[in-house]
C-alpha cells in the first residue's frame, strides 16, 4: 500500500566545535559580531523529513514514495535511495538549484548554530498530489509553505487520508492557516512544544483539535507520547533505548510507525507503539538514517515491550 511522503530531502552537514561558544563570543560586542570556529570533526549525512520518514517506513517493510524537489547535487542521495529500494518517481530535479541543506555547528555543551539553505525546496509547490498513482495514505511534513498548503488541500480533494505534521515549519503559518490544515487532515502529529504553539495560534484547546480529526498524537521524547482520539485519551509507553547517542530524526522515526500502521489498517495504539520502538532504535545511532535493524529485530523489540506482535 503506497504512502506519499511530502516533505524535504536534504543534506545535513554537522560540525563539532570542541569548546564552548560562550567563551568566544563577547556579549558587549555582539553588534559587530565576527567570529570563526575551528571544527576538526565534520560529517555529512542524508536527511530531510521526507527522506528520514521514507527510510524508516522502508525498514518496516512499507512502500514509501517521497515527494520533494532537489538540485544538481542530489546524485549521492539518489544513489543512497536507489540502494534502499526507495522510489524517487515523485522527486523533481530542478536544474541550477542546490538540494536543501543544513549546516549545523555544535559545541561541547550541545548548543547549536544552524544555517539552512532551502534551495530547490522553494519550488516544491511544483509537485502535485494529483500527479501520483495508487497512493493510499500520505503525510504533509515540513516543506515550502505554499507546497504544504497545496498538498494538504490536494490530499483532501483526492480523498486520500493524510497526516499533518507541521514540525519546524509551524512558524510559517498563522492561526487561520493552521485551522485549515486541521480541518483537512485525518490525523495530526506534533511534539509537545508544537502542540502548545498550535493551541496558542489557533485559539483551539487540545480537546477541540482532537474532535476535528481521527486522532491527535503528541510526542514527548523520553516521556513517551499521548494519543487523543475523539473522546479517548491514551498515554503511549516510552521505550528504553540501548543508549542515547543522537536524537536527530527521532520524530521522523516515530512518524514512520504511524504511516506504517495507517498503511496496514492497524489500530491507533499499535501504530503509536511502533513509532515508539522506531524512535528508541534511532536515538541509539548517529544520524537520522544511521540505524539499520532488520524487520525481525523491530518486531522482536516490539513484542518484548508490549507482549504481542504487529
C-alpha positions in Angstrom: 0.0 0.0 0.0 2.0 3.0 -1.3 2.4 6.0 1.0 3.2 9.5 -0.3 5.7 11.3 2.0 5.6 15.0 1.2 8.5 17.0 2.7 12.1 17.8 2.2 15.1 15.8 1.0 18.2 17.5 2.4 21.9 17.1 3.2 22.9 17.8 6.8 26.5 18.9 7.4 27.3 18.5 11.1 30.4 20.2 12.6 31.6 19.8 16.1 33.4 22.7 17.9 35.3 21.1 20.8 34.9 24.2 23.0 32.2 26.5 24.3 30.6 29.1 22.0 30.1 31.5 25.0 33.9 31.6 25.7 34.5 33.1 22.2 31.6 35.5 21.9 31.8 38.8 23.8 28.3 40.0 24.8 29.3 43.6 24.6 30.5 43.1 21.0 27.5 41.3 19.5 26.6 44.3 17.4 29.8 43.8 15.5 29.9 40.0 15.7 32.7 38.5 13.6 33.8 35.0 14.8 35.4 31.9 13.3 35.3 28.4 14.9 37.8 25.7 14.0 35.8 22.5 13.7 38.1 19.4 13.4 35.2 17.0 13.3 32.7 17.1 10.5 30.2 14.7 8.9 27.7 14.9 6.1 24.6 12.8 6.3 21.4 12.2 4.4 18.4 14.0 6.0 15.2 15.9 5.4 11.9 14.8 6.8 10.7 13.0 3.6 14.0 11.1 3.4 14.0 10.2 7.1 10.4 9.1 7.2 10.8 7.1 4.0 13.9 5.4 5.3 12.1 4.2 8.4 9.0 3.2 6.6 11.1 1.1 4.3 12.8 -0.6 7.3 9.3 -1.6 8.5 8.6 -3.2 5.1 6.4 -0.4 3.9 6.2 1.2 0.5 7.2 4.9 0.8 7.2 7.4 -2.1 9.0 10.6 -1.1 7.8 13.8 -2.9 10.3 16.6 -2.9 12.3 19.0 -5.1 16.1 18.6 -5.3 19.1 20.2 -7.1 22.0 19.4 -9.2 24.0 17.9 -6.3 21.4 15.2 -5.5 23.5 12.4 -7.1 24.8 10.8 -3.8 21.4 10.9 -2.2 19.8 9.4 -5.3 22.2 6.5 -5.2 21.5 6.1 -1.5 17.8 5.9 -2.1 18.3 3.5 -5.0 20.3 1.2 -2.9 17.5 1.1 -0.4 14.9 0.4 -3.0 13.0 3.6 -2.3 11.4 5.1 -5.4 12.3 8.6 -6.5 9.4 8.7 -9.0 8.0 11.8 -7.4 11.3 13.6 -6.7 11.7 16.5 -9.0 15.1 17.7 -10.1 15.4 21.5 -10.7 18.5 22.4 -12.8 20.6 25.2 -11.4 19.4 24.7 -7.9 21.0 23.1 -4.8 19.4 20.4 -2.8 18.2 21.8 0.5 20.9 21.6 3.2 21.6 22.5 6.8 24.9 23.5 8.2 25.0 22.8 11.9 27.8 23.6 14.3 27.5 22.1 17.8 29.7 23.0 20.8 30.6 20.8 23.8 27.5 22.0 25.7 25.2 20.9 22.8 24.5 24.5 21.8 23.9 24.8 18.1 24.3 27.4 15.4 22.4 26.4 12.2 22.2 27.8 8.8 19.6 26.3 6.4 19.6 26.8 2.6 16.2 25.8 1.2 17.4 25.6 -2.4 15.1 23.6 -4.6 12.6 23.3 -1.8 11.4 26.9 -2.5 9.7 25.5 -5.6 8.3 22.3 -4.1 4.8 23.5 -4.9 5.6 22.3 -8.5 4.9 18.8 -7.2 1.2 17.8 -7.2 -0.6 15.0 -5.3 -2.9 14.7 -8.3 0.1 13.6 -10.5 0.6 10.4 -8.4 -1.0 7.0 -8.8 -2.3 4.3 -6.4 -1.4 6.3 -3.2 -3.4 5.1 -0.2 -2.1 7.3 2.6 0.0 10.4 2.8 1.7 12.9 5.1 2.2 16.7 4.8 5.5 17.2 6.6 7.8 20.3 6.8 8.4 21.7 3.3 7.9 25.0 1.5 4.9 27.0 2.8 3.0 27.1 -0.5 3.6 23.4 -1.1 2.3 22.3 2.4 -0.9 24.3 1.9 -1.3 22.8 -1.6 -0.5 19.2 -0.7 -3.0 19.3 2.3 -5.7 20.6 0.1 -4.9 18.1 -2.7 -5.0 15.1 -0.4 -8.4 16.1 0.8 -9.7 16.7 -2.7 -8.3 13.3 -3.9 -9.9 11.5 -0.9 -6.5 10.2 0.3 -6.3 10.1 4.1 -3.3 12.0 5.4 -1.4 13.1 8.4 -0.5 16.7 9.1 3.0 17.2 10.7 3.9 20.9 11.0 7.2 20.3 12.7 9.7 23.2 12.3 7.5 24.8 9.6 4.9 25.7 12.3 6.1 29.3 12.5 5.4 29.8 8.8 1.6 29.7 9.3 -0.9 31.9 11.1 -3.8 30.6 13.1 -6.3 30.6 10.3 -4.0 28.6 8.0 -3.3 26.1 10.8 -7.1 25.6 11.4 -7.4 24.8 7.7 -4.7 22.1 8.0 -6.6 20.6 10.9 -9.9 20.6 9.1 -8.3 18.9 6.0 -6.2 16.3 7.9 -7.3 12.9 9.1 -4.5 12.8 11.8 -2.3 15.4 13.4 1.1 14.7 15.0 3.5 17.1 16.7 5.8 17.4 19.7 4.7 18.9 23.0 6.2 22.3 22.2 4.5 22.4 18.8 1.3 21.3 20.5 1.3 24.3 22.8 2.1 26.6 19.9 -0.7 25.2 17.8 -3.2 25.8 20.6 -1.9 29.4 21.0 -2.0 30.2 17.3 -5.4 28.7 16.6 -7.1 29.6 19.9 -8.3 25.9 20.0 -7.9 23.7 23.0 -6.4 20.3 22.6 -9.8 18.6 23.0 -11.2 20.8 20.2 -8.4 19.8 17.9 -8.9 16.1 18.7 -12.6 16.3 17.8 -11.7 17.6 14.3 -9.5 14.7 13.3 -9.4 10.9 13.7 -6.5 11.3 16.1 -4.2 13.8 17.6 -0.8 12.4 18.6 1.6 14.4 20.8 5.2 13.1 21.2 7.0 13.9 24.4 10.5 12.5 23.9 11.7 10.2 26.7 8.3 10.5 28.4 6.5 8.7 25.6 3.6 10.1 23.7 -0.1 11.0 24.1 -2.9 9.8 21.8 -6.2 11.8 21.7 -8.8 10.1 19.5 -12.1 11.9 19.7 -13.2 11.2 23.2 -10.4 8.8 24.1 -7.1 9.7 25.7 -4.3 7.1 25.9 -0.8 7.5 27.1 1.7 5.6 25.0 4.6 4.0 26.9 8.2 5.1 26.1 10.7 2.5 25.1 14.1 2.5 26.9 16.8 2.9 24.3 20.0 0.9 24.4 21.9 4.3 24.6 21.1 7.9 23.9 23.6 8.9 21.2 21.8 11.3 18.8 18.2 12.5 18.9 18.3 13.9 15.4 15.5 12.3 13.3 13.7 10.6 16.3 10.5 12.4 15.5 10.7 11.2 11.9 11.3 7.6 13.0 8.2 7.8 15.2 6.1 9.1 12.3 7.1 6.1 10.2 5.4 3.9 12.7 2.2 5.9 12.2 2.5 5.8 8.5 3.1 2.0 8.5 0.2 1.5 10.8 -2.2 3.6 8.7 -1.0 1.8 5.6 -1.8 -1.6 7.1 -5.1 -0.7 8.9 -3.6 -1.3 12.4 -5.2 0.3 15.4 -4.0 3.6 16.7 -2.4 2.4 19.8 -0.3 -0.2 18.0 0.7 2.4 15.3 1.9 4.7 18.1 3.8 1.9 19.8 5.6 1.0 16.6 6.6 4.7 16.4 8.0 4.5 20.0 10.0 1.4 19.0 11.4 3.1 15.9 12.3 6.3 17.9 14.1 4.2 20.5 16.1 2.4 17.9 17.1 5.6 16.1 18.2 7.5 19.2 20.9 4.9 19.8 22.6 5.6 16.5 24.4 8.6 14.9 22.5 10.4 12.2 18.8 10.3 11.1 19.5 7.3 8.8 22.4 5.6 10.6 20.3 2.7 12.0 19.6 -0.5 10.0 17.7 -3.1 12.1 16.0 -5.9 10.3 12.2 -6.1 10.3 12.5 -9.2 12.6 14.6 -7.2 15.0 12.0 -4.4 15.1 9.2 -6.9 15.6 11.1 -8.6 18.4 11.7 -5.3 20.1 8.0 -4.5 19.9 7.0 -7.9 21.2 9.4 -7.7 24.1 8.0 -4.3 25.1 4.3 -4.9 24.6 3.7 -8.7 24.6 2.1 -9.1 21.2 3.1 -8.9 17.5 2.1 -6.3 14.9 
